[in-house]
Amino acid sequence: MRQGFAEAVVQTIDRQLDCAAYKTDLCDAPPIPWVDWTEVKPHRMLHMSKTAFREIRKKNWGSEDVGCWDRYRSQFPMADALEFEHCREHIGGKAVGHLLEMVAAGWEDLAPVQVVRYLKKQDALQDGVQLLIDYRKMLRDAGLAEDGETLWPRNLMAAHDRVVHLWTGRGNASYQMGFTSTFIKYRELEWTDGDLCVVLPRTEEDLAAEGKTLRHCVGTYGNQHCSGNPIFFIRHYRRPERSYYTLQINMNKAIPVEVQLHGYGNEHHGEHKQYRHKIPQKVRDFCDRWEREVLMPWFVEQKAKTAQKEVDVA
């Protein structure tokens, strides 16, 4: 707490409180899994060298950053914390976490250090991780060649768009039953603040139309949408039929985690998507408020219902 990681400890405890469905879920000493309690020296408790600890303690890491470092060192035992910090500073802790998930799933060449090096050359550090992950998944799903040149294209944005066109042109398997069950499961999360609103896609065609209008690859996300990573459309309340922004949430974790939020062209525009624009602050604020005031309470309630069913069965 005194060595620069107080914020990470507080956030970890707060997260435990946010996810508590019953009084019995609370305890005097919530678990803080990213600390090695068998050690007494702060740098050893966090599995860092003294040099790395002295540098990183100034960075005001949050709980997600420290948790991500814990996963990083588990997957790359020889890595130094400064290597992780280099990646985190360039692409953000959330993106590093996504890459670790890919590596754990068998995509060994998507190690964060290698991806950061590649994205630097692409001048795509800002949003290139999700673009690269989407591109790789589409290559696999479309059964396209995966040699060195296609895995690491010279122009990632152009290659991504080409694969989107080829993938959607081949026609997708119908997920309509999955779309219907997904809508029933998450329909209580549709919400509005009077200006913007959250809308769930009803059909695979809704998802395809969203991707076509906004010129990004969400149209290929049918399988993800139906398997615990649902897509939500962010629309203007007065024009809910018009595509605006697209939000994806991972519901398969201990708590819901935002995967990505994108608008037209993944925040790129121009004939060759050579220009970048920012997500409007009101959209970011709206999504944060929805996640805080609607999504989390709903998730905790669902967790409580599941726990109660297990008790009833027992």
C-alpha positions, 0 to 999 in steps of 0.5 A: 500500500505504501509502495505505490500500489494502493490504487490497485489494492482498492480497486481489487477490493471494490470489484469484490464488493461490486460482484457480491451477490450475498452477504456471505460473499463478503469477508474481512480480507478479500483475496488479492491474487496478484500478490505473492504473500509468501514474500515480504519484499514488495518487488518480490511480492509482485515478481519484479526485479528491483529496477523494474519495481522502482520504475513501475511504482511511479506509474499508478497501476490499477488492479487490471494492470497488476492482474494483467502483469500477473497473467503475463509473467505466468505465460512468459516466465522469463519476462521482466516487468519492464517488458510488460510495461513497455507493451502496456504503455504502447497499446494499453493494459486491456489490449495486452490482456486480449493478446494474452487470451489469444496466446493462451488459446494457441495463437503463440505468435501473438505475443505482446512484444512481437505485436507491439513491434509490428504495430509500430511499423504499421503506425497502428498502436492506438487501435491495431490490436483488435484489428489484428485479432479480428483479421487473424480470426477471419483468416482462420474462419474463411479458411484462407492461407496463413503464411508469414505474409498473410499473418503479418500483412504490409498494410493491416487496414487494407488486408483487414478490409479485403478479408471482410469482403471475402468472408462476408461474400462467402455467406455465413452459417445461420445463427438465428436460433442462437440470436433469438436465445441471446436476445431473450437472455440479454434483452433486459439490458436494452436501455436509454438515457433519453439521448442515446440508447442500447439496442440488441440485434435480433437477427444475423442480418442486423449484425451484417447490416451494422458492419456494412453501414459502419464499414467494420467487421462486426458482421462476421461476429455472429458466432461470438455474439451467440457464445457469450460475447454479445454485441450491443448497438449504440444508437440515437434514441430518436433514430434507433434504426440508424447505425452509430456505434457498436459495443461488445462485452465479454460475459464469460468472465467473473465480471463483464468486461468491455471488449471494444467500442467502435464506430465508422471504419473503426475510427478511420475515414477517408478513401483509404481510411487514412484519417483518424477520428475520436469516439465522441465523449458523450458516447464514451460516457454513455457506455460507461454509465450503462455498464455501471448502472445497468450491466453490473447490477443486472449481472450481479442479480443473475449471479444471485439467481444462479447461486439460489438455483444451485442451493435449491437443487442441493 
